[in-house]
């Protein structure tokens, strides 16, 4: 059970960092249960990251870059899962961008991070494939992005 606490603590810490820089509408925890997994997801503007954290993960901080954060947990145990995470983000004009996820492991927590360039008030439809062995699920959601001035 200590692993679950660590994962939740790390996830909460990331959310708390985001809280300080985001509007209220973007703060709700987002989660979908897909098959045997609880998939948590968050898309936030990259300036909320400190320069040190951004450099550590190779993320370019810009008011025109969003960070897509995916966390895959076993829905029964709550344990972080290693999986293959791939996806695309398509704007309302139909322009599609491939998301290249980088796996980050910190203790018992595992995150999949991708950077997405965007324009102010651009809406994206996300399709994120999560695969582990023969199990494959697709996370679908939509989010409108805003540039913080």
Secondary structure as GFF3:
##gff-version 3
##sequence-region A 1 149
A	DSSP	alpha_helix	2	19	.	.	.	ID=ss1
A	DSSP	three_ten_helix	24	26	.	.	.	ID=ss2
A	DSSP	beta_strand	30	34	.	.	.	ID=ss3
A	DSSP	beta_strand	37	45	.	.	.	ID=ss4
A	DSSP	three_ten_helix	46	48	.	.	.	ID=ss5
A	DSSP	alpha_helix	51	57	.	.	.	ID=ss6
A	DSSP	beta_strand	65	74	.	.	.	ID=ss7
A	DSSP	beta_strand	84	91	.	.	.	ID=ss8
A	DSSP	beta_strand	96	99	.	.	.	ID=ss9
A	DSSP	beta_strand	102	106	.	.	.	ID=ss10
A	DSSP	beta_strand	109	117	.	.	.	ID=ss11
A	DSSP	beta_strand	122	132	.	.	.	ID=ss12
A	DSSP	beta_strand	135	145	.	.	.	ID=ss13
###
